[in-house]
Amino acid sequence: MNIAAGIWTIGIAFFSLLPAQAAISTGTWDKLEHSLTYAILTVLLRGACPKRPQILVGTLCAVYGLVIEGAQYLSPGRHPDFFDGVANGLGVLLGIALYQVWLKVRHKMQPER
């Protein structure tokens, strides 16, 4: 899980900071891409750091999203977008919720001792 979280984190930076002409799109709504990307990041980092407080991991993911969004100012043809930052934050909240659901499902699937 740690390797996946690291690769995902680096991948976000790489693809988010590509010049506009080299940017890759899935063809879906931009804000949905942002939200799902940061939901996955949050789930992976929660899994990689299960003993860290949820609020800490969520905050770090949200701050990372804002830093990457701001760094787009330095990438040719790209610009920071407030609503992309909001979508990133909503993705973090979704990731936290998904991780909590996964914990509950996993707990119910474990045999009682």
N, CA, C and O atoms as a MOPAC input file, in Angstrom:
PM7 MOZYME 1SCF
protein

 N      0.82900 1    -1.19200 1     0.00000 1
 C      0.00000 1     0.00000 1     0.00000 1
 C      0.87300 1     1.25500 1     0.00000 1
 O      0.51600 1     2.25700 1    -0.61900 1
 N      2.02300 1     1.20400 1     0.69700 1
 C      2.90700 1     2.37700 1     0.74000 1
 C      3.43900 1     2.72400 1    -0.63800 1
 O      3.52500 1     3.89900 1    -0.99500 1
 N      3.79900 1     1.70700 1    -1.41800 1
 C      4.33100 1     1.95400 1    -2.75800 1
 C      3.24500 1     2.54000 1    -3.64700 1
 O      3.49900 1     3.48100 1    -4.39900 1
 N      2.06000 1     2.00200 1    -3.56800 1
 C      0.95000 1     2.51400 1    -4.37700 1
 C      0.65000 1     3.96800 1    -4.02800 1
 O      0.40700 1     4.78500 1    -4.91700 1
 N      0.66600 1     4.28900 1    -2.74200 1
 C      0.41200 1     5.66700 1    -2.31300 1
 C      1.48900 1     6.60400 1    -2.84500 1
 O      1.18600 1     7.71100 1    -3.29100 1
 N      2.74100 1     6.16700 1    -2.80000 1
 C      3.83300 1     6.98700 1    -3.30700 1
 C      3.74200 1     7.20200 1    -4.80500 1
 O      3.92500 1     8.31800 1    -5.29100 1
 N      3.45900 1     6.13700 1    -5.53600 1
 C      3.32800 1     6.24500 1    -6.98900 1
 C      2.16600 1     7.14800 1    -7.35100 1
 O      2.28100 1     7.97500 1    -8.25600 1
 N      1.04000 1     6.99900 1    -6.65100 1
 C     -0.14300 1     7.82700 1    -6.93700 1
 C      0.15300 1     9.30200 1    -6.66000 1
 O     -0.23800 1    10.17600 1    -7.43400 1
 N      0.84000 1     9.56800 1    -5.56200 1
 C      1.18000 1    10.95000 1    -5.18700 1
 C      2.08100 1    11.59000 1    -6.23700 1
 O      1.85000 1    12.72400 1    -6.65800 1
 N      3.09900 1    10.86100 1    -6.65300 1
 C      4.01000 1    11.37800 1    -7.67900 1
 C      3.28100 1    11.52700 1    -9.01300 1
 O      3.48900 1    12.50100 1    -9.73800 1
 N      2.43900 1    10.56800 1    -9.32500 1
 C      1.66900 1    10.62600 1   -10.57200 1
 C      0.77100 1    11.84200 1   -10.64200 1
 O      0.64100 1    12.45900 1   -11.69900 1
 N      0.14700 1    12.19500 1    -9.52200 1
 C     -0.69300 1    13.39100 1    -9.49400 1
 C      0.13700 1    14.61900 1    -9.85500 1
 O     -0.27000 1    15.43100 1   -10.68600 1
 N      1.29700 1    14.74500 1    -9.22800 1
 C      2.15200 1    15.90600 1    -9.51100 1
 C      2.58500 1    15.90300 1   -10.97400 1
 O      2.51900 1    16.93200 1   -11.64600 1
 N      3.02500 1    14.75400 1   -11.46100 1
 C      3.51100 1    14.67900 1   -12.83900 1
 C      2.43000 1    15.09300 1   -13.83900 1
 O      2.65100 1    15.97200 1   -14.67200 1
 N      1.27100 1    14.46000 1   -13.75200 1
 C      0.22000 1    14.72900 1   -14.72900 1
 C     -0.43700 1    16.09700 1   -14.53300 1
 O     -0.90700 1    16.70300 1   -15.49700 1
 N     -0.47100 1    16.57600 1   -13.31400 1
 C     -1.07900 1    17.88700 1   -13.04700 1
 C     -0.19400 1    19.03000 1   -13.52100 1
 O     -0.68800 1    20.11800 1   -13.81600 1
 N      1.10100 1    18.79200 1   -13.59400 1
 C      2.02300 1    19.86800 1   -13.94900 1
 C      2.54400 1    19.77400 1   -15.38300 1
 O      3.41300 1    20.55100 1   -15.78000 1
 N      2.02000 1    18.83200 1   -16.15700 1
 C      2.36300 1    18.78800 1   -17.57500 1
 C      1.89600 1    20.08500 1   -18.24100 1
 O      0.87000 1    20.63900 1   -17.84600 1
 N      2.62400 1    20.57200 1   -19.23300 1
 C      2.12300 1    21.73600 1   -19.98300 1
 C      0.74700 1    21.42600 1   -20.57400 1
 O      0.43000 1    20.27000 1   -20.85300 1
 N     -0.05300 1    22.45000 1   -20.75800 1
 C     -1.42800 1    22.27300 1   -21.21600 1
 C     -1.51300 1    21.46700 1   -22.50300 1
 O     -2.42100 1    20.64900 1   -22.65500 1
 N     -0.59500 1    21.67900 1   -23.42500 1
 C     -0.66400 1    20.97700 1   -24.70700 1
 C     -0.38300 1    19.48100 1   -24.56500 1
 O     -0.75900 1    18.70400 1   -25.44200 1
 N      0.26400 1    19.06600 1   -23.48900 1
 C      0.56900 1    17.65000 1   -23.26900 1
 C     -0.37900 1    17.00500 1   -22.26200 1
 O     -0.25000 1    15.81800 1   -21.96400 1
 N     -1.32500 1    17.77100 1   -21.73900 1
 C     -2.23400 1    17.26500 1   -20.70700 1
 C     -3.07500 1    16.11400 1   -21.24400 1
 O     -3.44600 1    16.07900 1   -22.41700 1
 N     -3.36000 1    15.18500 1   -20.35700 1
 C     -4.16300 1    14.01100 1   -20.70500 1
 C     -5.52800 1    14.15200 1   -20.04000 1
 O     -5.62300 1    14.54000 1   -18.87600 1
 N     -6.57300 1    13.83700 1   -20.78100 1
 C     -7.92300 1    13.89000 1   -20.24100 1
 C     -8.61000 1    12.55900 1   -20.50000 1
 O     -8.38100 1    11.91700 1   -21.52500 1
 N     -9.44200 1    12.15700 1   -19.57100 1
 C    -10.19900 1    10.91400 1   -19.74300 1
 C    -11.46700 1    11.15600 1   -20.54800 1
 O    -12.15200 1    10.20900 1   -20.93500 1
 N    -11.77800 1    12.41700 1   -20.79800 1
 C    -12.99200 1    12.73900 1   -21.53500 1
 C    -14.20400 1    12.90400 1   -20.63100 1
 O    -15.30800 1    13.17500 1   -21.10500 1
 N    -13.99600 1    12.73900 1   -19.32200 1
 C    -15.10000 1    12.94900 1   -18.38000 1
 C    -15.02500 1    14.36900 1   -17.83100 1
 O    -14.10300 1    15.12600 1   -18.13600 1
 N    -15.99500 1    14.70100 1   -17.03500 1
 C    -16.05500 1    16.02900 1   -16.43500 1
 C    -14.79900 1    16.25900 1   -15.58700 1
 O    -14.45300 1    15.43600 1   -14.73900 1
 N    -14.13500 1    17.36500 1   -15.82300 1
 C    -12.87500 1    17.72200 1   -15.15400 1
 C    -12.96600 1    17.61600 1   -13.63600 1
 O    -12.05900 1    17.08500 1   -12.99400 1
 N    -14.04300 1    18.11200 1   -13.06900 1
 C    -14.17500 1    18.11300 1   -11.60000 1
 C    -14.33100 1    16.69500 1   -11.05500 1
 O    -13.88600 1    16.40100 1    -9.94500 1
 N    -14.96000 1    15.82200 1   -11.83100 1
 C    -15.08300 1    14.42400 1   -11.42400 1
 C    -13.70600 1    13.76200 1   -11.41200 1
 O    -13.39600 1    12.98800 1   -10.50700 1
 N    -12.88200 1    14.06600 1   -12.41600 1
 C    -11.51200 1    13.54500 1   -12.44800 1
 C    -10.74100 1    13.97700 1   -11.20300 1
 O    -10.05700 1    13.16800 1   -10.57700 1
 N    -10.85800 1    15.26100 1   -10.84900 1
 C    -10.16900 1    15.77200 1    -9.66100 1
 C    -10.65800 1    15.05000 1    -8.40300 1
 O     -9.85100 1    14.59600 1    -7.59200 1
 N    -11.95900 1    14.94700 1    -8.24600 1
 C    -12.51100 1    14.32700 1    -7.03600 1
 C    -12.09400 1    12.87300 1    -6.90000 1
 O    -11.68500 1    12.44300 1    -5.82100 1
 N    -12.19200 1    12.11600 1    -7.97700 1
 C    -11.82100 1    10.69800 1    -7.90500 1
 C    -10.32800 1    10.52000 1    -7.67100 1
 O     -9.91400 1     9.61900 1    -6.94200 1
 N     -9.52100 1    11.37700 1    -8.28700 1
 C     -8.07000 1    11.29900 1    -8.08800 1
 C     -7.70700 1    11.49500 1    -6.62400 1
 O     -6.88300 1    10.75800 1    -6.08200 1
 N     -8.31700 1    12.48300 1    -5.98300 1
 C     -7.98800 1    12.76400 1    -4.58200 1
 C     -8.69200 1    11.81700 1    -3.62500 1
 O     -8.21800 1    11.61900 1    -2.50600 1
 N     -9.80900 1    11.22700 1    -4.03100 1
 C    -10.42700 1    10.18200 1    -3.20300 1
 C     -9.49900 1     8.96400 1    -3.15200 1
 O     -9.28300 1     8.38300 1    -2.08800 1
 N     -8.95600 1     8.58700 1    -4.30600 1
 C     -8.03400 1     7.45500 1    -4.35700 1
 C     -6.77400 1     7.76400 1    -3.54800 1
 O     -6.29700 1     6.91600 1    -2.79300 1
 N     -6.23800 1     8.96600 1    -3.70400 1
 C     -5.06000 1     9.35900 1    -2.92400 1
 C     -5.32900 1     9.21300 1    -1.43000 1
 O     -4.50100 1     8.66800 1    -0.70000 1
 N     -6.45900 1     9.68900 1    -0.98300 1
 C     -6.79100 1     9.65000 1     0.44200 1
 C     -6.93400 1     8.21700 1     0.93800 1
 O     -6.43700 1     7.88400 1     2.01400 1
 N     -7.60400 1     7.36700 1     0.17000 1
 C     -7.75400 1     5.96300 1     0.56100 1
 C     -6.38200 1     5.28800 1     0.64400 1
 O     -6.09500 1     4.56800 1     1.60100 1
 N     -5.54000 1     5.52500 1    -0.36100 1
 C     -4.21200 1     4.90800 1    -0.35800 1
 C     -3.36800 1     5.39200 1     0.82100 1
 O     -2.69100 1     4.59500 1     1.47000 1
 N     -3.40700 1     6.69000 1     1.09700 1
 C     -2.61000 1     7.20900 1     2.22200 1
 C     -3.17000 1     6.78500 1     3.57000 1
 O     -2.40600 1     6.56200 1     4.51000 1
 N     -4.49500 1     6.66800 1     3.68400 1
 C     -5.07800 1     6.15600 1     4.93400 1
 C     -4.64300 1     4.71100 1     5.14700 1
 O     -4.34300 1     4.30600 1     6.27000 1
 N     -4.61000 1     3.93700 1     4.06500 1
 C     -4.16000 1     2.55000 1     4.16700 1
 C     -2.68100 1     2.44500 1     4.48700 1
 O     -2.25500 1     1.53600 1     5.20000 1
 N     -1.89900 1     3.37600 1     3.95700 1
 C     -0.45300 1     3.36600 1     4.19900 1
 C     -0.10900 1     3.85800 1     5.59800 1
 O      0.93000 1     3.49100 1     6.14800 1
 N     -0.96500 1     4.67700 1     6.17100 1
 C     -0.71600 1     5.27100 1     7.50100 1
 C     -1.93000 1     5.05900 1     8.40800 1
 O     -2.54000 1     6.02900 1     8.85700 1
 N     -2.28600 1     3.79500 1     8.68200 1
 C     -3.52600 1     3.54400 1     9.43700 1
 C     -3.50900 1     4.05600 1    10.87800 1
 O     -4.57000 1     4.26900 1    11.46400 1
 N     -2.33400 1     4.25700 1    11.45300 1
 C     -2.26500 1     4.72200 1    12.83800 1
 C     -2.27500 1     6.24600 1    12.95700 1
 O     -2.41100 1     6.79200 1    14.05200 1
 N     -2.13200 1     6.91600 1    11.83000 1
 C     -2.16700 1     8.39300 1    11.84600 1
 C     -3.61200 1     8.84900 1    11.95500 1
 O     -4.51000 1     8.19600 1    11.42400 1
 N     -3.84600 1     9.96500 1    12.63700 1
 C     -5.21400 1    10.46900 1    12.74400 1
 C     -5.80500 1    10.78100 1    11.36400 1
 O     -5.14400 1    11.33900 1    10.48800 1
 N     -7.04500 1    10.40700 1    11.21500 1
 C     -7.75800 1    10.62900 1     9.95400 1
 C     -7.72200 1    12.09400 1     9.53900 1
 O     -7.55300 1    12.39900 1     8.35800 1
 N     -7.87800 1    12.99000 1    10.48400 1
 C     -7.88300 1    14.42400 1    10.18200 1
 C     -6.53000 1    14.86700 1     9.63700 1
 O     -6.46600 1    15.74300 1     8.77400 1
 N     -5.45000 1    14.26800 1    10.13500 1
 C     -4.11100 1    14.61400 1     9.64900 1
 C     -3.92500 1    14.17200 1     8.20300 1
 O     -3.46900 1    14.94900 1     7.36400 1
 N     -4.27800 1    12.93000 1     7.91500 1
 C     -4.13100 1    12.41800 1     6.55100 1
 C     -5.01600 1    13.21100 1     5.59300 1
 O     -4.57500 1    13.58100 1     4.50500 1
 N     -6.24900 1    13.47100 1     5.98600 1
 C     -7.15700 1    14.24600 1     5.14300 1
 C     -6.64600 1    15.65900 1     4.89000 1
 O     -6.71900 1    16.16500 1     3.77000 1
 N     -6.13700 1    16.28100 1     5.92800 1
 C     -5.60200 1    17.63800 1     5.79300 1
 C     -4.39300 1    17.65200 1     4.87300 1
 O     -4.27200 1    18.53500 1     4.02300 1
 N     -3.49700 1    16.68500 1     5.03200 1
 C     -2.31800 1    16.61500 1     4.16300 1
 C     -2.71000 1    16.41400 1     2.70000 1
 O     -2.11400 1    17.02000 1     1.80900 1
 N     -3.69700 1    15.57500 1     2.45200 1
 C     -4.15600 1    15.35100 1     1.07800 1
 C     -4.76800 1    16.62300 1     0.49800 1
 O     -4.52500 1    16.95800 1    -0.66100 1
 N     -5.55900 1    17.33100 1     1.30300 1
 C     -6.18800 1    18.56700 1     0.82700 1
 C     -5.13700 1    19.64900 1     0.56300 1
 O     -5.21300 1    20.36000 1    -0.44000 1
 N     -4.17000 1    19.77200 1     1.45300 1
 C     -3.09800 1    20.75600 1     1.26300 1
 C     -2.27600 1    20.40000 1     0.02500 1
 O     -1.90400 1    21.28000 1    -0.75100 1
 N     -1.99700 1    19.12300 1    -0.15500 1
 C     -1.27000 1    18.69200 1    -1.34800 1
 C     -2.02700 1    19.11000 1    -2.61100 1
 O     -1.42700 1    19.60200 1    -3.56700 1
 N     -3.33600 1    18.91100 1    -2.60800 1
 C     -4.15600 1    19.31200 1    -3.74900 1
 C     -4.07100 1    20.80200 1    -4.02100 1
 O     -4.00200 1    21.22500 1    -5.17500 1
 N     -4.07600 1    21.59800 1    -2.96200 1
 C     -3.97400 1    23.05400 1    -3.13100 1
 C     -2.58800 1    23.46400 1    -3.63200 1
 O     -2.46600 1    24.35700 1    -4.47100 1
 N     -1.55700 1    22.81400 1    -3.12000 1
 C     -0.18600 1    23.13000 1    -3.56500 1
 C     -0.01900 1    22.78000 1    -5.04700 1
 O      0.53300 1    23.56700 1    -5.81600 1
 N     -0.49300 1    21.61100 1    -5.43700 1
 C     -0.38900 1    21.20600 1    -6.84700 1
 C     -1.19700 1    22.16800 1    -7.72000 1
 O     -0.74800 1    22.56800 1    -8.79400 1
 N     -2.36700 1    22.52700 1    -7.25800 1
 C     -3.19900 1    23.46500 1    -8.02400 1
 C     -2.48300 1    24.80100 1    -8.19900 1
 O     -2.48500 1    25.37000 1    -9.29100 1
 N     -1.87800 1    25.29700 1    -7.13900 1
 C     -1.13400 1    26.55300 1    -7.21800 1
 C      0.09700 1    26.44500 1    -8.09400 1
 O      0.45100 1    27.39900 1    -8.78800 1
 N      0.75400 1    25.29200 1    -8.07100 1
 C      1.96600 1    25.08900 1    -8.86600 1
 C      1.67000 1    25.08100 1   -10.36200 1
 O      2.57500 1    25.26400 1   -11.17700 1
 N      0.42700 1    24.87400 1   -10.71900 1
 C      0.07500 1    24.89800 1   -12.14000 1
 C      0.31700 1    26.27800 1   -12.75600 1
 O      0.42300 1    26.40700 1   -13.97600 1
 N      0.40200 1    27.27700 1   -11.93400 1
 C      0.73100 1    28.62600 1   -12.40400 1
 C      2.08200 1    28.63200 1   -13.12700 1
 O      2.29500 1    29.42400 1   -14.04400 1
 N      2.98200 1    27.75400 1   -12.71400 1
 C      4.33000 1    27.68500 1   -13.28000 1
 C      4.41500 1    26.80700 1   -14.52800 1
 O      5.44900 1    26.78100 1   -15.19600 1
 N      3.35200 1    26.09800 1   -14.84300 1
 C      3.35300 1    25.17900 1   -15.97900 1
 C      2.76500 1    25.87300 1   -17.20800 1
 O      1.68500 1    26.45800 1   -17.12900 1
 N      3.46800 1    25.81100 1   -18.34500 1
 C      3.01000 1    26.51900 1   -19.55100 1
 C      1.57600 1    26.16000 1   -19.96600 1
 O      1.23000 1    24.99100 1   -20.13500 1
 N      0.77100 1    27.18700 1   -20.12100 1
 C     -0.60700 1    27.00300 1   -20.55900 1
 C     -1.56700 1    26.54900 1   -19.48500 1
 O     -2.75800 1    26.39600 1   -19.75800 1
 N     -1.08900 1    26.32700 1   -18.26800 1
 C     -1.95000 1    25.88300 1   -17.16900 1
 C     -2.18300 1    27.05100 1   -16.22700 1
 O     -1.43100 1    28.02500 1   -16.23100 1
 N     -3.21500 1    26.94800 1   -15.43400 1
 C     -3.49700 1    27.97400 1   -14.43600 1
 C     -4.26400 1    27.35200 1   -13.27000 1
 O     -5.03500 1    26.41000 1   -13.45200 1
 N     -4.04500 1    27.88800 1   -12.08100 1
 C     -4.79200 1    27.40400 1   -10.91400 1
 C     -6.27900 1    27.68900 1   -11.08600 1
 O     -6.66300 1    28.71100 1   -11.65300 1
 N     -7.10000 1    26.78800 1   -10.59800 1
 C     -8.55300 1    26.94700 1   -10.68700 1
 C     -9.15500 1    26.68500 1    -9.30200 1
 O     -8.99800 1    25.60000 1    -8.74100 1
 N     -9.82700 1    27.66700 1    -8.77600 1
 C    -10.44400 1    27.55700 1    -7.45000 1
 C    -11.35100 1    26.32900 1    -7.36800 1
 O    -11.32100 1    25.59300 1    -6.38200 1
 N    -12.15700 1    26.11400 1    -8.40800 1
 C    -13.11600 1    25.01200 1    -8.37200 1
 C    -12.44200 1    23.64200 1    -8.50500 1
 O    -12.98900 1    22.64000 1    -8.04600 1
 N    -11.26300 1    23.59100 1    -9.12600 1
 C    -10.48800 1    22.34800 1    -9.10300 1
 C    -10.03600 1    22.05200 1    -7.67800 1
 O    -10.04900 1    20.89900 1    -7.24500 1
 N     -9.63600 1    23.09400 1    -6.95000 1
 C     -9.25600 1    22.91800 1    -5.54500 1
 C    -10.42000 1    22.42900 1    -4.70100 1
 O    -10.24300 1    21.58900 1    -3.81800 1
 N    -11.60900 1    22.95300 1    -4.97000 1
 C    -12.80600 1    22.49900 1    -4.25800 1
 C    -13.07100 1    21.03200 1    -4.58400 1
 O    -13.37600 1    20.23800 1    -3.69400 1
 N    -12.95300 1    20.67300 1    -5.87100 1
 C    -13.16700 1    19.27900 1    -6.27700 1
 C    -12.14700 1    18.35600 1    -5.61000 1
 O    -12.48700 1    17.24400 1    -5.20700 1
 N    -10.90400 1    18.81000 1    -5.49300 1
 C     -9.88400 1    18.02600 1    -4.79600 1
 C    -10.30600 1    17.78000 1    -3.34800 1
 O    -10.22800 1    16.65600 1    -2.85100 1
 N    -10.75000 1    18.83600 1    -2.68100 1
 C    -11.17900 1    18.72900 1    -1.28400 1
 C    -12.37300 1    17.80300 1    -1.11600 1
 O    -12.43000 1    17.02700 1    -0.16200 1
 N    -13.32300 1    17.88000 1    -2.03500 1
 C    -14.47100 1    16.97600 1    -1.97600 1
 C    -14.02400 1    15.53200 1    -2.18700 1
 O    -14.57000 1    14.60800 1    -1.58300 1
 N    -13.03500 1    15.35000 1    -3.04300 1
 C    -12.48000 1    14.01500 1    -3.23700 1
 C    -11.83900 1    13.47800 1    -1.97200 1
 O    -11.96300 1    12.29300 1    -1.66400 1
 N    -11.15700 1    14.34200 1    -1.23800 1
 C    -10.55300 1    13.92700 1     0.04100 1
 C    -11.65500 1    13.47600 1     1.00300 1
 O    -11.52100 1    12.44200 1     1.65800 1
 N    -12.72900 1    14.23600 1     1.09000 1
 C    -13.84300 1    13.84000 1     1.96800 1
 C    -14.44900 1    12.51100 1     1.52600 1
 O    -14.77300 1    11.66200 1     2.35800 1
 N    -14.60000 1    12.33700 1     0.22800 1
 C    -15.11100 1    11.07100 1    -0.29900 1
 C    -14.16300 1     9.93000 1     0.05100 1
 O    -14.61100 1     8.85200 1     0.44000 1
 N    -12.86100 1    10.15600 1    -0.08400 1
 C    -11.88000 1     9.13100 1     0.25300 1
 C    -11.93400 1     8.72700 1     1.71500 1
 O    -11.82700 1     7.54600 1     2.04500 1
 N    -12.10200 1     9.70700 1     2.59000 1
 C    -12.22700 1     9.40500 1     4.02400 1
 C    -13.46600 1     8.55400 1     4.27400 1
 O    -13.41300 1     7.57600 1     5.01900 1
 N    -14.58200 1     8.93000 1     3.64900 1
 C    -15.82200 1     8.16800 1     3.82200 1
 C    -15.67100 1     6.74400 1     3.28600 1
 O    -16.10100 1     5.78900 1     3.93200 1
 N    -15.06500 1     6.60100 1     2.11700 1
 C    -14.87400 1     5.26700 1     1.53300 1
 C    -13.98000 1     4.40000 1     2.40900 1
 O    -14.23100 1     3.20500 1     2.56300 1
 N    -12.95100 1     4.99100 1     2.97700 1
 C    -12.05300 1     4.23800 1     3.84800 1
 C    -12.80000 1     3.77200 1     5.10100 1
 O    -12.60700 1     2.64400 1     5.55500 1
 N    -13.64300 1     4.62700 1     5.65100 1
 C    -14.41700 1     4.25400 1     6.83700 1
 C    -15.37200 1     3.10900 1     6.52100 1
 O    -15.52100 1     2.18400 1     7.32000 1
 N    -16.01400 1     3.16800 1     5.36700 1
 C    -16.91100 1     2.07900 1     4.95300 1
 C    -16.11700 1     0.78700 1     4.79900 1
 O    -16.55600 1    -0.27400 1     5.24200 1
 N    -14.94900 1     0.88000 1     4.17100 1
 C    -14.10900 1    -0.30100 1     3.98300 1
 C    -13.72800 1    -0.90000 1     5.33700 1
 O    -13.74900 1    -2.12100 1     5.48800 1
 N    -13.38300 1    -0.07800 1     6.31600 1
 C    -13.03800 1    -0.58400 1     7.65000 1
 C    -14.20800 1    -1.33200 1     8.27800 1
 O    -14.02200 1    -2.38600 1     8.88600 1
 N    -15.41500 1    -0.78600 1     8.13200 1
 C    -16.59400 1    -1.44000 1     8.70600 1
 C    -16.89000 1    -2.76700 1     8.01200 1
 O    -17.21300 1    -3.75500 1     8.67100 1
 N    -16.78200 1    -2.79100 1     6.70000 1
 C    -17.01700 1    -4.03000 1     5.95300 1
 C    -15.97500 1    -5.06800 1     6.32900 1
 O    -16.31100 1    -6.23100 1     6.55600 1
 N    -14.72800 1    -4.66500 1     6.39700 1
 C    -13.65100 1    -5.58700 1     6.76700 1
 C    -13.87100 1    -6.14400 1     8.16600 1
 O    -13.65100 1    -7.33100 1     8.40900 1
 N    -14.30300 1    -5.28800 1     9.08400 1
 C    -14.54300 1    -5.72700 1    10.46400 1
 C    -15.67800 1    -6.75500 1    10.50700 1
 O    -15.58800 1    -7.73500 1    11.24600 1
 N    -16.73200 1    -6.54900 1     9.73600 1
 C    -17.85000 1    -7.46700 1     9.73600 1
 C    -17.50900 1    -8.79900 1     9.07600 1
 O    -18.11900 1    -9.82300 1     9.38500 1
 N    -16.54300 1    -8.78600 1     8.17700 1
 C    -16.15400 1   -10.00800 1     7.47600 1
 C    -15.19700 1   -10.87400 1     8.28700 1
 O    -15.02700 1   -12.05500 1     7.98400 1
 N    -14.57200 1   -10.30500 1     9.30900 1
 C    -13.65100 1   -11.06700 1    10.13600 1
 C    -14.42500 1   -11.97600 1    11.07500 1
 O    -15.41300 1   -11.55700 1    11.67800 1
 N    -13.97900 1   -13.21400 1    11.19800 1
 C    -14.67800 1   -14.13300 1    12.11500 1
 C    -14.48400 1   -13.69000 1    13.56400 1
 O    -13.43000 1   -13.18200 1    13.94800 1
 N    -15.53500 1   -13.89900 1    14.35200 1
 C    -15.44900 1   -13.55000 1    15.78300 1
 C    -14.55800 1   -14.56000 1    16.49100 1
 O    -14.51000 1   -15.74000 1    16.14100 1
 N    -13.86300 1   -14.06100 1    17.48700 1
 C    -12.94700 1   -14.92900 1    18.23800 1
 C    -13.50200 1   -15.30000 1    19.55800 1
 O    -12.85900 1   -16.02600 1    20.31700 1

